[in-house]
């Protein structure tokens, strides 16, 4: 990694997927960019990540899709099943027709692999990647911004806050806090050779989602089919009771105790020494303060049910770079306002829909019966509820 220059056109605070995507998009549009990351190196914690076509067609436009496909897996279907009886509810084919419709494939990839691809791309584009730089504050004015951290001051014409769910810079725009859903996730990613008969060969090429009362399980292959990824999510009774310690392995097992054998077997493929509580925040209408702008999870953290967190961050990056590309620096205020207007409306809808989709996944009793019947009646060729998210409006922006 390089040491930071005294100044740049843009300084990006945060070196996750959203921060590096923003840096790459801006650098390839002709801006000098520095990325300040507080961790000692540019890494991602977690396992699998789903990339829908609204993101992959941008990666294609950036010239990075081939690397992503090489590192990941292009699944055959999204397959939804009932977690209690294991029956199929509905599926979405991710075939050539799907790719033609939306202009990009559906890809699943390890988070660290995507971050590594973006980091290499940033280095090729001349982005200055500065690790171990904990930014304490950004002083923003009408004509520039200064990020202040342990390694000194980093001056730029624009500062981009990409510092994630727990963003400190978001406090300049809102006094809100992350909202805990009361759900917690356990993850695991193991070599396929180690799991053997635990993997169903009939669905190995699919992204399989088991929907259950207050819980769900997701499974799919990663890294060219060499690794199998599992995520189990459930609502914690201890959290609902207001207990300080919640979401432990005993609650995990209890939440899935009534599930079908395939789901209970999937719990054996999880890391049990770490868990991820699920948070989001409410949408906010303002993302721009002088020459400071929000992006990614700092702007719109969302629950995972639409698999859109990273996808929306990539959309942010593409939109911001597009607005600034042909704008002279004195006119950036108008460009930033256009970015804010475009992205706040769309991401607010995605955030709200993700919450609703999670409620639909986790219903019980009569609600479960009605959901299952509606899912089974759906024509697999029906894209009514997908076009707004994956479809033509965003394709137009990319073109």
ROSE-309326 format. One line per 10 residues: for each residue y, z, x of C-alpha. Coordinates in Angstrom, 3 decimals, padded with zeros to 6 digits. Example, Ala and Ser with C-alpha at 12.3 -4.5 7.8 and 13.67 -1.06 7.14 Angstrom:
BEGIN
-004.500/007.800/012.300 ~ -001.060/007.140/013.670 .
***
This chain:
BEGIN
000.000/000.000/000.000 ~ 003.553/-000.679/001.113 ~ 006.348/001.789/001.561 ~ 009.144/001.528/-000.975 ~ 012.206/-000.550/-000.157 ~ 015.605/000.981/-000.685 ~ 016.170/-001.113/-003.804 ~ 014.536/-003.730/-006.020 ~ 015.292/-005.643/-009.181 ~ 012.855/-003.440/-011.107 .
011.210/-000.105/-010.418 ~ 008.161/000.754/-012.537 ~ 007.305/004.443/-012.913 ~ 003.545/004.712/-013.340 ~ 000.752/002.687/-011.777 ~ -001.808/002.523/-014.561 ~ -002.851/-000.629/-016.396 ~ 000.434/-000.881/-018.285 ~ 002.568/-000.282/-015.205 ~ 000.737/-002.799/-013.030 .
000.651/-005.390/-015.817 ~ 004.424/-005.023/-016.203 ~ 004.971/-005.250/-012.461 ~ 002.865/-008.403/-012.159 ~ 004.521/-010.108/-015.114 ~ 008.003/-009.385/-013.756 ~ 007.137/-010.311/-010.171 ~ 005.688/-013.667/-011.165 ~ 008.832/-014.403/-013.161 ~ 010.897/-014.059/-010.002 .
011.869/-010.373/-009.836 ~ 011.401/-008.006/-006.912 ~ 009.386/-005.020/-008.150 ~ 008.310/-001.603/-006.872 ~ 005.696/000.550/-008.600 ~ 005.859/004.322/-008.100 ~ 002.574/006.131/-008.773 ~ 002.306/009.909/-008.535 ~ -001.429/009.911/-007.659 ~ -002.512/009.452/-004.025 .
-003.967/006.041/-004.912 ~ -004.007/003.509/-007.715 ~ -007.098/004.442/-009.729 ~ -008.197/004.811/-013.365 ~ -010.387/007.568/-014.789 ~ -012.825/006.669/-017.555 ~ -015.360/003.971/-018.201 ~ -015.361/000.985/-020.548 ~ -012.366/-000.849/-021.946 ~ -012.331/-003.493/-024.690 .
-009.970/-006.422/-024.221 ~ -009.286/-008.395/-027.400 ~ -007.954/-011.988/-027.395 ~ -004.342/-010.931/-027.918 ~ -004.620/-009.554/-024.357 ~ -007.091/-011.959/-022.746 ~ -005.029/-015.035/-023.575 ~ -002.107/-013.383/-021.749 ~ -004.420/-012.687/-018.802 ~ -005.351/-016.368/-018.949 .
-001.672/-017.322/-018.931 ~ -001.222/-015.096/-015.863 ~ -004.174/-016.733/-014.093 ~ -006.268/-013.542/-014.092 ~ -008.827/-014.154/-016.843 ~ -011.492/-015.649/-014.582 ~ -011.469/-012.503/-012.435 ~ -011.708/-010.328/-015.557 ~ -014.646/-012.338/-016.920 ~ -016.389/-012.183/-013.559 .
-016.042/-008.380/-013.429 ~ -016.821/-007.721/-017.095 ~ -018.965/-008.914/-019.977 ~ -018.168/-011.284/-022.845 ~ -020.185/-009.705/-025.685 ~ -021.958/-011.670/-028.396 ~ -020.799/-009.608/-031.403 ~ -018.984/-006.534/-032.614 ~ -021.772/-004.852/-034.580 ~ -021.124/-001.955/-036.974 .
-023.984/000.319/-038.070 ~ -024.324/003.500/-040.090 ~ -024.851/006.458/-037.760 ~ -027.077/008.352/-040.226 ~ -029.644/005.713/-041.132 ~ -029.020/003.096/-038.424 ~ -028.610/000.226/-040.899 ~ -026.330/-002.723/-040.139 ~ -023.051/-002.718/-042.075 ~ -021.251/-005.813/-040.800 .
-020.593/-007.794/-037.643 ~ -018.035/-010.088/-036.084 ~ -019.241/-013.039/-034.034 ~ -017.361/-013.386/-030.739 ~ -018.511/-016.957/-030.219 ~ -016.759/-020.198/-029.314 ~ -015.282/-020.461/-032.805 ~ -013.725/-016.993/-032.378 ~ -012.268/-017.994/-029.002 ~ -010.809/-021.204/-030.443 .
-009.305/-019.334/-033.375 ~ -007.505/-016.746/-031.260 ~ -006.979/-018.520/-027.967 ~ -008.943/-016.073/-025.816 ~ -012.324/-014.338/-025.526 ~ -013.281/-010.743/-026.256 ~ -014.166/-009.013/-022.968 ~ -015.388/-005.534/-022.081 ~ -014.619/-004.285/-018.577 ~ -014.625/-001.056/-016.612 .
-011.129/000.440/-016.544 ~ -011.184/000.769/-012.760 ~ -012.206/-002.890/-012.387 ~ -009.272/-004.087/-014.490 ~ -006.882/-001.852/-012.562 ~ -008.211/-003.209/-009.262 ~ -007.706/-006.792/-010.466 ~ -004.124/-006.019/-011.464 ~ -003.430/-004.198/-008.183 ~ -004.689/-007.142/-006.130 .
-002.647/-009.530/-008.270 ~ 000.463/-007.396/-007.752 ~ -000.037/-007.415/-003.987 ~ -000.413/-011.210/-004.001 ~ 002.810/-011.449/-006.027 ~ 004.697/-009.284/-003.521 ~ 004.939/-006.123/-005.635 ~ 005.615/-003.003/-003.574 ~ 002.954/-000.441/-004.551 ~ 003.997/003.116/-003.654 .
001.389/005.830/-004.154 ~ 001.865/009.610/-003.946 ~ 005.368/009.313/-005.401 ~ 005.996/011.774/-008.219 ~ 009.176/010.657/-009.985 ~ 011.129/013.657/-011.237 ~ 013.898/011.815/-013.056 ~ 015.539/008.456/-013.635 ~ 019.315/008.189/-013.716 ~ 020.102/005.182/-015.895 .
023.464/003.505/-016.324 ~ 024.713/000.311/-017.916 ~ 024.264/-001.647/-014.689 ~ 021.290/-000.047/-012.932 ~ 018.884/002.852/-012.545 ~ 017.744/005.240/-009.824 ~ 014.291/006.850/-009.791 ~ 014.242/010.128/-007.904 ~ 010.987/011.392/-006.442 ~ 009.406/013.098/-003.470 .
009.813/010.005/-001.329 ~ 013.524/009.786/-002.034 ~ 015.627/007.633/-004.302 ~ 014.537/004.199/-005.474 ~ 017.389/002.111/-006.790 ~ 016.920/-000.876/-009.103 ~ 018.667/-002.948/-011.696 ~ 016.059/-001.775/-014.226 ~ 013.633/001.152/-014.482 ~ 010.478/000.828/-016.575 .
008.831/004.043/-017.773 ~ 005.075/003.426/-017.764 ~ 004.081/007.051/-017.208 ~ 001.580/007.330/-020.036 ~ 000.807/009.610/-022.968 ~ 002.430/012.647/-021.372 ~ 005.490/010.701/-020.227 ~ 008.337/012.862/-018.983 ~ 010.789/009.973/-019.285 ~ 010.087/009.556/-022.995 .
012.047/012.794/-023.481 ~ 015.179/010.700/-022.981 ~ 014.356/008.990/-026.286 ~ 012.571/011.613/-028.385 ~ 011.799/015.329/-028.430 ~ 008.298/014.701/-029.819 ~ 005.000/015.776/-028.271 ~ 001.524/014.261/-028.187 ~ -000.330/014.758/-031.485 ~ -003.899/016.020/-031.170 .
-006.300/014.421/-033.646 ~ -008.843/017.245/-033.371 ~ -011.379/014.687/-032.117 ~ -012.843/014.636/-028.632 ~ -014.674/011.936/-026.674 ~ -017.558/012.136/-024.213 ~ -018.239/009.099/-022.056 ~ -020.926/007.851/-019.747 ~ -021.584/004.735/-017.687 ~ -024.947/004.437/-015.938 .
-026.864/001.624/-014.224 ~ -029.025/-000.239/-016.703 ~ -032.033/000.225/-014.422 ~ -031.771/004.016/-014.820 ~ -031.698/003.953/-018.627 ~ -034.735/001.766/-019.224 ~ -036.086/002.096/-022.774 ~ -032.969/003.910/-024.014 ~ -031.296/000.491/-024.337 ~ -032.092/-001.658/-027.367 .
-032.684/-005.207/-026.056 ~ -031.746/-006.646/-029.475 ~ -028.180/-005.344/-029.246 ~ -027.691/-005.207/-025.456 ~ -025.264/-008.143/-025.579 ~ -023.232/-006.612/-028.428 ~ -020.534/-003.981/-028.741 ~ -022.335/-001.606/-031.119 ~ -020.410/000.961/-033.174 ~ -022.276/003.618/-035.182 .
-020.045/005.112/-037.902 ~ -020.809/008.654/-039.046 ~ -019.275/011.568/-040.931 ~ -016.674/013.002/-038.570 ~ -018.200/011.190/-035.603 ~ -019.031/007.811/-034.088 ~ -020.862/006.348/-031.107 ~ -020.010/003.132/-029.223 ~ -022.234/001.325/-026.713 ~ -021.934/-001.862/-024.655 .
-022.758/-003.316/-021.250 ~ -020.295/-003.474/-018.335 ~ -020.093/-005.038/-014.871 ~ -021.945/-008.273/-015.539 ~ -024.565/-006.383/-017.549 ~ -025.483/-004.055/-014.692 ~ -023.993/-000.877/-016.246 ~ -024.352/000.523/-019.773 ~ -021.374/002.319/-021.310 ~ -021.593/004.947/-024.066 .
-018.796/006.806/-025.865 ~ -019.394/009.585/-028.401 ~ -016.449/010.880/-030.448 ~ -016.474/013.732/-032.973 ~ -014.211/016.099/-034.866 ~ -014.259/019.634/-033.464 ~ -014.725/022.504/-035.951 ~ -013.448/024.910/-033.284 ~ -010.195/022.975/-033.080 ~ -009.830/023.090/-036.859 .
-010.260/026.883/-036.695 ~ -007.471/027.097/-034.124 ~ -009.658/028.219/-031.218 ~ -008.370/027.692/-027.693 ~ -011.690/026.371/-026.368 ~ -013.048/023.483/-028.382 ~ -015.053/020.283/-028.126 ~ -017.832/021.641/-025.891 ~ -021.311/020.113/-025.488 ~ -022.761/022.394/-028.177 .
-020.293/020.921/-030.692 ~ -021.205/017.435/-029.505 ~ -024.877/018.020/-030.280 ~ -024.115/019.653/-033.621 ~ -021.844/016.804/-034.720 ~ -024.620/014.248/-034.202 ~ -027.561/016.401/-035.289 ~ -028.060/014.422/-038.511 ~ -027.748/011.005/-036.866 ~ -030.492/008.417/-036.553 .
-032.771/008.440/-033.472 ~ -030.846/005.595/-031.799 ~ -027.629/007.585/-031.903 ~ -029.180/010.861/-030.802 ~ -030.820/009.002/-027.946 ~ -027.421/007.635/-026.950 ~ -026.167/011.177/-026.349 ~ -028.500/011.343/-023.343 ~ -026.362/008.698/-021.620 ~ -023.164/010.772/-021.496 .
-021.442/012.753/-018.780 ~ -021.350/016.310/-020.136 ~ -019.121/017.873/-017.518 ~ -015.956/016.194/-018.781 ~ -014.443/015.449/-022.178 ~ -011.342/013.643/-023.401 ~ -009.396/015.081/-026.385 ~ -007.934/012.288/-028.505 ~ -004.128/012.171/-028.808 ~ -001.457/009.794/-030.018 .
002.241/010.074/-030.930 ~ 004.294/008.950/-033.885 ~ 006.209/005.668/-033.464 ~ 009.807/005.872/-032.284 ~ 012.414/003.150/-032.915 ~ 014.312/003.361/-029.620 ~ 012.816/002.310/-026.282 ~ 015.945/001.358/-024.340 ~ 018.561/003.651/-022.783 ~ 020.936/001.679/-020.559 .
018.727/000.286/-017.813 ~ 015.698/002.467/-018.637 ~ 012.996/001.039/-020.896 ~ 009.673/002.370/-022.187 ~ 006.371/000.509/-022.115 ~ 002.651/001.133/-022.676 ~ 001.469/004.597/-023.649 ~ 004.866/006.062/-022.794 ~ 006.214/004.017/-025.704 ~ 003.316/003.849/-028.181 .
000.230/005.951/-027.398 ~ -002.406/005.233/-030.036 ~ -005.838/006.366/-031.092 ~ -008.698/004.238/-029.834 ~ -010.144/002.885/-033.080 ~ -008.667/-000.611/-032.767 ~ -009.328/-000.752/-028.991 ~ -005.708/-001.790/-028.502 ~ -004.132/000.674/-026.075 ~ -004.397/-001.507/-022.970 .
-004.020/-004.684/-025.025 ~ -000.661/-003.584/-026.408 ~ 000.510/-002.558/-022.936 ~ -000.292/-006.075/-021.714 ~ 001.611/-007.510/-024.677 ~ 004.562/-005.284/-023.721 ~ 004.487/-006.617/-020.172 ~ 004.372/-010.242/-021.286 ~ 007.179/-009.762/-023.810 ~ 009.471/-007.886/-021.411 .
009.021/-010.441/-018.647 ~ 009.596/-013.264/-021.103 ~ 012.834/-011.792/-022.383 ~ 014.173/-011.170/-018.874 ~ 012.937/-014.385/-017.294 ~ 015.919/-016.617/-017.976 ~ 018.496/-013.858/-018.450 ~ 021.124/-013.275/-015.801 ~ 021.315/-009.589/-014.838 ~ 024.638/-008.920/-016.605 .
023.010/-010.106/-019.858 ~ 019.924/-007.872/-019.593 ~ 021.179/-005.526/-022.318 ~ 020.639/-008.179/-024.977 ~ 017.241/-009.098/-023.532 ~ 016.121/-005.468/-023.568 ~ 017.230/-005.069/-027.173 ~ 015.202/-008.136/-028.146 ~ 012.172/-006.650/-026.394 ~ 012.700/-003.343/-028.199 .
013.033/-005.006/-031.615 ~ 009.932/-007.152/-031.131 ~ 007.635/-004.512/-029.706 ~ 008.584/-001.411/-031.720 ~ 007.759/-003.134/-035.002 ~ 004.404/-004.461/-033.876 ~ 003.172/-001.393/-032.010 ~ 004.151/000.926/-034.865 ~ 001.870/-001.094/-037.140 ~ -000.971/-000.919/-034.621 .
-000.537/002.841/-034.200 ~ -000.590/003.459/-037.950 ~ -003.525/001.130/-038.565 ~ -005.538/002.802/-035.794 ~ -005.199/006.129/-037.588 ~ -006.299/004.606/-040.899 ~ -009.228/002.818/-039.270 ~ -010.379/006.115/-037.754 ~ -010.310/007.747/-041.191 ~ -012.427/004.900/-042.569 .
-014.962/005.283/-039.782 ~ -015.455/008.993/-040.358 ~ -015.701/009.394/-044.141 ~ -018.598/011.279/-045.746 ~ -020.218/011.525/-049.166 ~ -019.018/009.036/-051.767 ~ -016.460/007.677/-049.306 ~ -019.248/006.746/-046.894 ~ -021.213/005.017/-049.651 ~ -018.176/002.995/-050.740 .
-017.272/002.048/-047.157 ~ -020.814/000.933/-046.412 ~ -020.972/-001.183/-049.558 ~ -017.648/-002.863/-048.793 ~ -018.691/-003.547/-045.210 ~ -022.013/-005.029/-046.315 ~ -020.262/-007.307/-048.827 ~ -017.929/-008.687/-046.159 ~ -018.554/-012.286/-045.117 ~ -018.953/-012.190/-041.301 .
-016.755/-015.308/-041.138 ~ -013.878/-013.508/-042.890 ~ -010.972/-012.836/-040.509 ~ -008.533/-011.562/-043.151 ~ -008.013/-008.201/-041.481 ~ -007.966/-009.545/-037.918 ~ -005.437/-012.369/-037.941 ~ -002.395/-010.071/-037.922 ~ -003.708/-008.331/-034.790 ~ -005.279/-011.171/-032.830 .
-003.668/-014.186/-034.421 ~ -001.117/-016.927/-034.552 ~ 002.076/-014.879/-034.355 ~ 001.171/-013.605/-030.916 ~ -000.304/-016.941/-029.849 ~ 003.155/-018.411/-030.482 ~ 004.726/-015.794/-028.200 ~ 002.324/-016.605/-025.360 ~ 002.995/-020.327/-025.620 .
***
